[in-house]
Amino acid sequence: MNDPILEMRGVSKSFFGIKALRAVDLTVYAGEVHALMGENGAGKSTLMKILSGAYRPDPGGEIRIEGHPVRIEGPLGGRNAGIAIIYQELSLAPNLTVAENIYLGREISRSGMLARGEMRDGVGSILKRLGADFVPSTLVAHLSMGQRQLVEIARALHARSKILIMDEPTTALSAGESARLFALIRQLRAEGLAIIYISHRMDEVYALGDRVTVLRDGRLVGSLDKGEIRADTIVRMMVGRDVSSFYKKDHDPEAGRGHPVLAAIDMADGQRVKGCSLTVHAGEVVGLAGLVGAGRTELAHLIIGASPRTSGRLELEGRPIEIRTPGEALEAGIAYLTEDRKALGLFLDMSCLDNINLAVLGRDAKLGWWLDRDKARERADRAFAGLSIRAANVGVPAGGLSGGNQQKLLLSRLLAIAPKVLILDEPTRGVDVGAKSEIYSIIDNLAKAGTAILVISSDLPEIIGICDRVVVMRAGHIGGEVARGSNSPLTQEDIMAFATGMEHLDA
Amino acid sequence: MPDNGAAEVKSAPTTTNGAAAETRRQRMRVLISALGMLPVLLILCIGFHFLSEGRFFTGQNLGIVLQQAAVNTVLAAGMTFVILTGGIDLSVGSILAASAMAGLTLSKLPELGMLWLPASVLTGLGFGIVNGALIALLRLPPFIVTLGSLTAVRGLARLLGADTTVFNPSIPYAFIGNGSLTLVPGVASIPWLSVIALLVIVISWLVLRRTVLGVHIYAVGGNESAARLAGIKVWAVLIFVYGISGLFAGLGGAMQAARLYAANGLQLGQSYELDAITAVILGGTSFVGGIGSIWGTLVGALIIAVLSNGLILVGVSDIWQYVIKGLVIIGAVALDRYRLQGSART
């Protein structure tokens, strides 16, 4: 092989005496996709921030780029060293155009005036090379998540970066957009770029990774070459133990299924949802699949009354019910876990205790409005133990918890109301492997106890792993339904066929 | 935060140690944020005591400071509710004036005179609820709504007294403005205005920290969309906080009326909103909402009163008082940000 483009030797980083990274080595070659894996908190983000210049590594380690030792310092350090990072939360300004975003901080000016034309032309050629279907003068606010990612990649190429780091780039993408992104990554690899690809998803690492490096607890566990990449090996390296059955589904879909609990009939909002009906039974886990933008989250918001509907009605346990606000949904026993826990779910500055109790404060209160602090404390302790939420104590702010623990925190708020219907929107997004399997077993136990569960997910292996039946949405309609039979398992192909509208072609 | 992640995957014995250390650090942090600006207040007091050659810490002077702080403390308490939800109430000075005018006008009527005090407070509450309704139901920005009522209510205040100063030398309950509650006869007493201010602080603390509504106020300020999805009636919370701010402004108006036996719709309460906002910010309450405490606000209001009083004692000219006050406010908040850097929001 050729000489490495990036070499890190013995890089450490500590925060106030806590080692976040201990003597990590990483070698990356030009023209390879190097997958970086590890649970949340394993040190991936710290490593990345060192490469971007946001953190300064502890003295002792060494970073070489193309053989030369470098010091990456300050926010522009990474860019000047030829490293571009695309974060999970994209760092684009939505109120500016594509061209303005790409040139941000490096605008071309002619005697103090912006040279817009020149900038547009410069961006245009790169966008063409990437196969973009939008023009440089488009406002970023008008672009889909997939298109925005393309803008980030274009920005990296425009800065002549040699190393591109992508942090879970597919979390917000639909399956189609992900496929396009993969093709693009392969193209960039062929052009000689080194790509460090951070992901929790095994199928992506299979599809893309030339080599895999696994971190755990701030330490390097090891690197695997293409031939050695196997799911069980990687999971074992990540968690340090065997994970025998990752998806947990012990509840019996046939015997366990009870009466219909929630029936949504002909729901529509006049925009994204165009007449959808679905039923969820007691003790049943129903998947709601579909491409991003198919209207799944919007349908869930209609059901819980978070957005106004133009038609449709709901039945709860066979009786018609009117739900106009999320508060009424909670009172009726319909709980919804948002896909965006930071923006729409948690109160990051408030304690875990308050976050857990928020939905039941009124119910627990003495005289209707005095807080029952003992009861709240007890409930929080129970949630911490029952869902194994890991934090110093129930009083710490929710913002300090890892993604998986935040998700369990939010889930425990919903469970506090003992819901009849639980709607989970991307329950494992941005959650590490350990917490994922814990969330799956929580879902399984709830189904066993007779809760009706609707799971919205873009992660097809997850849907197949935990659901009894899958309803597929396409462009605001119910595109089809796939049920698990005794000898016909759910398949990704069936679901994707309904999601993309290809089922007629097959037949 | 990398330290959390690291602690999470450690083996059992280290986790216990780490958790203990984390708890200790947490407690330290809580203590520091609870103390907040208290050290600054104490340093100012001691500094002024020496600079004024021992005239600051006298019973009489402390009484004056407490009395001067009282009205602003009450306004700032209401402002704390509003700012905790991420809003702002610019109209409290005007509402104070209108409430005082309404109260004084009523106090001159022979039959209804005794009702002037509740009338003042209710006038404030009414204006506050109008503010809240405009903000919560029409979804208008708080800054704009209260900027509008700052002007409009000022006009109404002038209208109430036909643009003159209303006097009532025999106003009922005048003792709350100038009397003192005797604690130890002949030794210690505390102005009634300060007693009211302290009661307001205690009640505010109870509401914010011990009731469901209080948690909902913090929740709305921390994340309004999440609050809505969690089933909280955000509109009701908003109407409540602006209502409370108006109510406390009305109470402040009554306190001023009782103290001065007079009110002028044009002059009373001019730019009081700025002192109230300053007290809240000095108290460490976050301008974006969701973080803060009512005790911090009390300390903030006391800092402002101590500064005014101390600078006069030391003999600084009126003009320089403005400059120094402004610089101390900026400096104190800068110090606060620096001190809390470690525990900034994520």
Interface residues (C-beta under 8 A of the other chain):
Chain A: K13 F15 F16 I18 K19 A20 E39 N40 G41 A42 G43 S45 T46 R216 D217 G218 I304 A306 T325 P326 G327 E328 A329 L330 E331 Y336 T338 A343 L344 G345 L346 F347 L348 D349 M350 D354 N357 L358 A359 L361 G362 A365 W369 W370 L371 R390 A391 A392 N393 G395 V396 G399 G400 L401 S402 N405 R413
Chain B: M1 P2 D3 N4 G5 A6 A7 E8 V9 K10 A19 E22 T23 Q26 R210 T211 V212 L213 G214 V215 H216 Y218 A219 G222 N223 S225 A226 A227 R228 L229 A230 G231 I232 K233 G290 I291 R345 T346
